[in-house]
Structures are given as structure tokens and as C-alpha cells.
Amino acid sequence: MTMVREAPAKKNYSILIADDDRPSREALRDMLAPEGFQTHEAASGEEAVDLVLANPIHLVVLDMHMPTLTGVETFRLVRQLNEKLPAILVTGDPNEQVVRAAIQAQFFSVLPKPVSRHLLLYTLVKALSRVYGPI
């Protein structure tokens, strides 16, 4: 008899969205919540780190340009807490320097703003599947 490992339901995945721009944060949340993902929101890199400390987070979506800590700096801190945590960087300025910094920090992907719903969901599922198995 072959055992088939069943993937966890999407509702079991917690996604942290960190962006200092409330409408951008809410737009990302509104793309993920109807798909069954649990979402947490942070308005800063510091708040994102606190939420990772306080909650089981499976993936982070970070804006590159936030006050105090950039998305890359935030991810470096978060990775000290959970070295396997996947992350997606979103930015309104996906230039070569930003992409290079994201690659060095080991982001799963960089998505340009405004983020398309289809691209976000596709990238998120790929990132989660790489770490946690098929969704």
C-alpha cells in the first residue's frame, strides 16, 4: 500500500505582509485572504520582526523601501530567527541593484509593484512548495 502525503490546506499557512504603505499592504492581503491564506500585516520592518517572533509565519512578503529597515535588512533579521523562512520582495523600483541585493539575501523572488494577483499567488505557492512540500 502506498502512502500519499497530503499537502496542508492553504489556511494552515501564515503569510506576513510588511509594507509601510497601507493601501499596498491591504491590496496584497486582499489577494491572499480569499485564497485561504492566513495573513498578518506589519507597517515596518521592526514590526515584521516582532510578528515573526510572536507567530508561526510560513512566508514573508516584504516591501523593499520602508523607513528604518528596508525589506532586505528586515529579511536578514528574520532569517536569524528562522533560516528556512521563504520571502518575496516587492518593489516599485526593481532595478539591478535591488535585484542583486535580493539574490544575496536569498529571497525566493522579486516582484514589481503594482503586484499582479496571478503572479503573486503563483510565486507564493512555488516558494511555499519548495520549503514545505506541494500545496
N, C-alpha and C positions, 0 to 999 in steps of 0.2 A: 504494500500500500504506500503510495506516495503522499507525503505531507506537503500541502501547498501553504506557503506563508502568506497570510492575508495582510495587505498593507493597512496601516491605521487610517481611520477616516480623517478627512481634512479637518474636522472640528477638533481633532486632537493635536493639531499643530498651532502653536502660538507664534504670531508674526509681530515683531516690533517695528513700528514705523517712526523714524526720527526725522523731523523736518521743522525748522523754525517758522516756516510759512504755514499757517493753519489751513488755508484752503488747499494747499498741495497735500498736506497730511490727510485731510479729510477725503480728498479725491482718491488717494491710494487706499485708504480704509474702505471707502465705498466700492472699490473694485474687488477687494478681498473678502469682506464680510459676507456678501451674498453667495460666495462660493463655499462657505462653511468654515473659513479660517477664523480663529480667534485672533483679535488684534489688540495691541497695546500701542499707545501713542506717547511720543516724547517730543517736547518743543526744543530740546537742546541735546548736545552730546552728553552732558553731565547727567541729565535726566534719563537718557537712554542707558547709561552705565548703571544707574540706580535701579532701573526696571529689570535689567538683566540679573542683577544681584538678588532681587526680590521675587522674580517669577521664572518659571520654566519657559524659556524662549527657544524656539527651534530655528528661527531665521531672523535676520535684521535687514531692514531696508533703510539705508541712511542717505540723507541729502549731503552732498559734498560741502556746500557753503552754509555753515551755521556759525553763529558767534561763538567765541571762545575755543571750541573744539570743532574741527572740520569732521566730515564723515570718515575720512581716513584715520585721523587721530582717535576718534571715538572707537572705530573698529579695532585699532591696535590695543586699546584698553580693554575692550570687550573680549578680545582673543586671549588676554591674560587670565580671564575668568573662565572661558570655555574655548579651548583651542580648536574644537571641531565645528563651532558655530558658523554656518554659511552666511554670507552677506551679499547684498546687491547695493551698488552705489547708484544714486540718481543725481543727475546734474543738468543744469541749464547750459553748461559750458563744457561739453565733452571733448576738450582739446587733448592734444598728445600728452601734455604734462599731467593732466588729471588721470588719463587712462594709464599712464606709466605708474603713477603713484598707487592706483587701484590694483594693478597687477602685482606690484611689490608687496602690497599689504594682503594679498591673496583674496581679494573679492572674487566672488563667483562671476559677476558680470557688472558692466556699467551700462545704464540705460539713460538715454537723453530725455529731458523734460521738454514738453509735456509727455508723460509716460502713457503709452497705449495700453489699454486693458489687456488685449490679447498678448502682447509682448511681455507684460508684467507677469501674467498668470503662467505663460509658457516658461519663462525664466525661473520663476519661483518653484514650480513643480520640478523642473530639472535640477535645481540646486538642492531641494529637499530630498529628491530621489537619490542623488549622489551620496548624501550623508546617511539617510535613514532607510533607504530601500525604496522600491517602487510605490507610487501613490495610486 
